[in-house]
Amino acid sequence: MFEKLAQIEKSYEELTEQISQPEFMSDMSAYAKLMKQHRALGEIVEKYREVKKLQEDLAGAKELANAADDNEMREMAWAEVEQIEAKLPAAEEALKFLLLPKDPNDEKNVILEIRAGTGGDEATLFAAEMLRMYARYAERQGWKMEIMEAADTGVGGIKEAIAMIEGDAVYSKMRYESGVHRVQRVPQTETQGRIHTSAVTVAVLPEAEEVDIQINQNDLRVDTFCSSGPGGQSVNTTYSAVRITHLPTGLVVSMQDEKSQIKNREKAMRVLRARLQEIEEQKQHEALSAERKQMVGSGDRSEKIRTYNFKENRVTDHRIGMTVHQLDLVMEGQLDDFVEALRTHYQTEKLKAETVSA
């Protein structure tokens, strides 16, 4: 492993030299690609150097402890040995995580789909709150989030919404949000104070580039129609809204957010590519697909990955058994604790699988 790490460190130093050359700044596309490689290697190299220093310090402390004539000096050296031995396993484990094969989608932008499940109006209200929660989280991460389509209800909720989130390594952090999110609370319309349970489904799809998914234009049926608001109120009188049907799969994507038919078509194609890529990946990774399908489920209350209990100000992630009593902060987009815990959990599972197969 350390031979591989030494090679990674050498590559990192070569990249550092390259990106400091003025000529690379002239091609921003190539420069951005190099910077992304540099960041990815930098994280590994930083942890590798930390582990190396701990190992060197440990060897030095042990040597001093065994060689020291002075009792006080010997005790201090052994105390340092204990401190380093307590830190080293965690650092080595973190390094192993960084060396795991990366999912090629991790650096991609995502298409976020939120749909109200069982629970009527209360489910649509919670769907709107979840959309806001993810918008706050994206803002905290320095990402850009754009609502591409939202089907509003008359009570302030949403039946479904589609959003694009763009930024650094969005999919790697958002991927574990896919699934059924259950809410337990007393609706404002409930006169007897009874707690209702509703559900919202979330799907996080990595954005597919045109080079990833080739779409035959002959496989598409494109319909245009007038955009309309709630209750059928006309938004404009031009045929700017677009509905694209992918004939081989039957997938349908509608978009009417923009006043321009061209822009609506571009957005619809981005969503269609992401959905088609997901289908393609399901074919290639049937086991992973089955697990994800089971996670997302049908929107039924019993198929849940996370529960939000407003009365107890509690959020529980059922996949890792993690509970926090800060629902108010979570709904403001403070999802980092869950995101990091889930990433660590699935990295650990992946590391176990790699160890078994090795």
Secondary structure by P-SEA (a helix, b strand, c coil): caaaaaaaaaaaaaaaaaaacaaaaacaaaaaaaaaaaaaaaaaaaaaaaaaaaaaaaaaaaaaaaccccaaaaaaaaaaaaaaaaccaaaaaaaaaaaccccccccbbbbbbbbbcccaaaaaaaaaaaaaaaaaaaaaacbbbbbccccccccccccbbbbbbbcccccccccccccbbbbbccccccccbbbbbbbbbbbbbccccccccccccccbbbbbbbbbccccccccccccbbbbbbccccbbbbbcccccaaaaaaaaaaaaaaaaaaaaaaaacaaaaaaaaaaacccccccccbbbbccccbbbbcccccccccaaaaaaccaaaaaaaaaaaaaaaaaaaaaaac
